[in-house]
């Protein structure tokens, strides 16, 4: 298995053709509070696309909206060119969008294997099944009869990833993968990403730990108060530009790439 510090870009195909997942001008609200403002992104096959930003930036809302768990106010979501904006979560799962939610959300009273079986309810045809998950996480087979509530945080996160994988996703959404976990466990879990990419799974992840995101991402997208402040490949992006985008400091570079970028997106006066 590749090192978790190895850049995922080494395994990524050129970003050409139709995006596998596309978000167009997405705006979403929580009641009267605007959580996302005109967010657009394109995820291509083989990407590890990382959404970064501070607490409250709208990262989890973005993933939940893509998964169909939150209804957007305006904008659209396309999977392989087909509009899925109006589809229910289970339809999106069957089409190939699977999510590992923040906090894992396992069924604590069910066993490891029973939780994995839940994930296969809307599975697409493909290479992933419970047996392959046991091969990915070698500890899991011997403890498949243990209740999920008795597992450590890192073990629960692994089961949550396995539950999503048995659905045979085309795009795997990972929300706050490292939240509340010890650094060693985080490195082990991130160490599974090269194997997922090699198996044809494209990854869109939310990560508050910027250094961790930069180690694995082929593309980064920074949100600040629900708006895009930086987007592009991480190579050549200075720490100063990332810090400015993350905290909304003066002189944000905007879209990463040759020739610098534009000022950060500004919310219109209310």
C-alpha positions in Angstrom: 0.0 0.0 0.0 1.2 3.5 -0.8 2.3 5.9 2.0 -0.5 8.2 3.2 1.9 11.0 2.6 2.3 10.1 -1.1 0.5 12.7 -3.2 -2.6 11.2 -4.7 -1.8 13.2 -7.9 0.6 10.4 -8.9 -2.4 8.2 -9.6 -4.7 10.7 -11.2 -5.7 10.8 -14.9 -5.6 14.0 -16.8 -8.7 16.2 -16.0 -10.3 16.2 -19.5 -13.7 15.4 -20.8 -16.9 15.4 -18.8 -16.6 15.7 -15.0 -17.8 12.7 -13.1 -19.4 15.0 -10.6 -20.3 18.7 -11.2 -21.9 21.3 -9.0 -23.2 24.4 -10.7 -23.9 27.7 -8.9 -25.2 25.9 -5.8 -26.9 28.1 -3.1 -28.4 26.5 0.0 -30.0 27.8 3.2 -30.7 26.6 6.7 -33.9 28.4 7.3 -33.1 32.1 6.8 -29.4 31.5 7.1 -27.5 31.2 3.8 -25.1 28.3 4.1 -23.7 28.2 0.6 -23.5 31.0 -2.0 -23.1 30.2 -5.7 -20.6 27.3 -5.2 -19.4 25.5 -8.3 -16.9 22.6 -8.7 -15.9 19.8 -11.0 -14.6 16.5 -9.9 -13.0 14.3 -12.5 -12.4 10.5 -12.4 -9.4 9.7 -10.2 -9.5 13.0 -8.3 -9.1 13.4 -4.5 -10.9 16.7 -4.3 -10.6 18.3 -0.9 -13.0 20.9 0.5 -11.2 22.9 3.2 -12.4 25.7 5.5 -13.0 26.7 9.1 -16.0 25.6 11.2 -19.2 27.0 9.7 -17.7 27.5 6.3 -20.5 25.3 4.7 -18.3 22.2 4.0 -20.7 19.7 5.4 -23.7 21.4 4.0 -22.1 21.1 0.5 -21.5 17.3 0.9 -25.0 16.7 2.4 -26.5 18.6 -0.6 -24.6 16.6 -3.1 -25.7 13.4 -1.3 -29.4 14.5 -1.4 -29.7 15.0 2.3 -30.2 18.8 2.1 -32.2 20.6 -0.6 -30.5 23.4 -2.4 -32.2 26.8 -2.9 -30.8 27.2 -6.4 -28.2 25.5 -8.6 -27.7 22.0 -9.9 -25.8 18.7 -9.3 -24.7 16.5 -12.2 -23.4 13.0 -12.1 -21.6 12.0 -15.3 -23.5 14.7 -17.1 -27.0 13.7 -15.8 -28.9 16.1 -13.5 -29.5 14.4 -10.2 -30.6 17.6 -8.3 -34.1 16.4 -7.8 -33.3 12.8 -6.9 -33.8 11.3 -3.4 -30.6 10.2 -1.5 -31.2 6.5 -2.2 -31.5 7.1 -5.9 -28.2 9.0 -5.8 -26.7 6.1 -3.9 -27.8 3.7 -6.5 -26.4 5.9 -9.2 -23.0 6.0 -7.5 -22.8 8.8 -4.9 -22.1 7.4 -1.4 -21.3 9.4 1.7 -19.5 8.7 5.0 -21.2 11.3 7.2 -19.5 13.4 10.0 -19.7 11.4 13.2 -19.9 8.0 11.4 -23.7 7.5 12.1 -23.4 3.8 12.6 -26.1 1.7 14.1 -24.6 1.1 17.5 -26.7 -1.9 18.4 -25.9 -3.7 15.2 -22.8 -5.7 14.6 -19.9 -4.7 12.3 -21.2 -7.0 9.6 -24.8 -5.9 10.0 -23.8 -2.3 9.5 -22.0 -3.3 6.3 -25.1 -5.2 5.1 -27.1 -2.0 5.5 -24.7 -0.3 3.1 -25.4 -2.9 0.4 -29.1 -2.2 0.4 -28.8 0.1 -2.7 -25.6 -1.3 -4.1 -24.6 -0.9 -7.7 -22.9 -3.8 -9.5 -19.2 -3.6 -8.9 -16.1 -5.1 -7.2 -16.8 -4.0 -3.6 -18.5 -6.4 -1.2 -18.2 -7.3 2.5 -15.4 -9.7 1.8 -13.3 -7.1 0.1 -13.9 -4.6 2.9 -12.5 -7.3 5.3 -9.4 -7.4 3.0 -9.1 -3.6 3.2 -9.4 -3.5 7.0 -7.8 -6.7 8.1 -8.9 -6.4 11.8 -12.6 -6.4 10.8 -13.2 -10.0 9.9 -12.4 -11.4 13.3 -14.6 -8.8 15.0 -17.5 -8.8 12.5 -19.9 -10.0 15.3 -19.0 -7.2 17.6 -21.5 -4.4 18.1 -20.5 -1.1 16.5 -21.0 0.8 19.8 -18.2 -1.2 21.4 -15.6 0.0 18.7 -13.1 2.8 19.0 -13.5 6.0 17.0 -11.1 4.9 14.4 -12.6 1.5 14.1 -16.1 3.0 13.7 -14.7 5.3 11.0 -13.4 2.3 9.1 -16.7 0.5 9.4 -18.4 3.7 8.1 -16.1 3.7 5.1 -16.7 0.1 4.5 -20.5 0.6 4.6 -20.2 3.2 1.9 -17.8 1.1 -0.2 -20.1 -2.0 -0.4 -22.6 0.3 -2.3 -19.9 0.4 -5.0 -19.8 4.2 -5.3 -18.4 6.1 -8.3 -17.9 9.1 -6.0 -17.2 8.6 -2.3 -18.0 11.6 -0.1 -16.0 11.7 3.1 -17.1 14.3 5.7 -14.5 15.3 8.3 -12.6 12.0 8.0 -10.1 12.8 10.8 -12.5 14.5 13.3 -11.8 13.3 16.8 -9.3 10.7 15.9 -5.7 10.3 17.0 -3.1 11.3 14.4 -1.8 7.7 14.0 -5.3 6.5 13.3 -5.9 9.4 10.8 -2.7 8.4 8.9 -3.9 4.8 8.7 -7.3 5.7 7.4 -5.9 8.1 4.9 -3.5 5.4 3.9 -6.4 3.5 2.3 -7.1 6.2 -0.3 -4.5 5.0 -2.9 -6.2 1.6 -2.8 -9.6 3.2 -3.4 -8.4 5.2 -6.3 -6.8 2.2 -7.8 -10.1 0.4 -7.6 -11.8 3.2 -9.5 -13.4 5.2 -6.7 -13.2 9.0 -7.0 -13.0 10.9 -3.6 -14.5 14.2 -2.6 -13.6 14.9 1.0 -14.2 17.6 3.6 -11.2 18.2 5.9 -10.6 20.9 8.5 -7.0 19.9 8.8 -5.4 21.7 5.9 -2.0 20.0 6.1 -3.7 16.6 5.9 -5.8 17.7 2.9 -2.8 19.0 1.1 -0.9 15.7 1.5 -3.6 13.7 -0.3 -5.5 16.1 -2.5 -5.2 16.5 -6.3 -7.4 19.6 -6.1 -8.4 21.9 -3.2 -11.4 24.1 -2.8 -11.6 26.6 0.1 -14.9 27.8 1.5 -15.4 30.9 3.7 -18.9 31.6 5.0 -20.3 29.5 2.3 -18.5 31.1 -0.6 -15.5 30.0 -2.7 -12.2 31.8 -1.9 -9.7 29.4 -3.6 -9.9 26.5 -6.0 -7.3 24.6 -8.0 -4.4 22.2 -7.7 -2.4 22.4 -4.5 0.9 22.4 -6.3 2.5 25.8 -6.2 -0.1 27.4 -3.9 1.8 29.1 -1.2 0.8 28.8 2.5 0.1 32.5 2.5 -2.5 32.1 -0.2 -4.2 29.3 1.6 -4.2 31.1 4.9 -5.7 34.2 3.2 -8.4 32.1 1.6 -9.1 30.2 4.8 -9.5 33.2 7.0 -10.6 35.8 4.5 -7.6 38.0 4.8 -6.9 40.8 2.3 -5.4 39.8 -1.0 -6.9 36.4 -1.4 -5.6 34.8 -4.6 -8.9 33.3 -5.7 -8.7 30.5 -8.2 -5.3 28.8 -8.0 -3.3 28.5 -11.2 -0.9 30.4 -13.4 -1.1 34.1 -13.4 -2.5 34.5 -9.9 -6.2 34.9 -9.3 -9.1 37.1 -8.5 -10.3 38.6 -5.2 -12.4 36.4 -2.9 -16.1 36.0 -3.5 -17.9 38.7 -1.6 -21.5 38.3 -0.3 -23.8 41.0 -1.6 -25.3 43.4 1.0 -28.4 42.0 2.6 
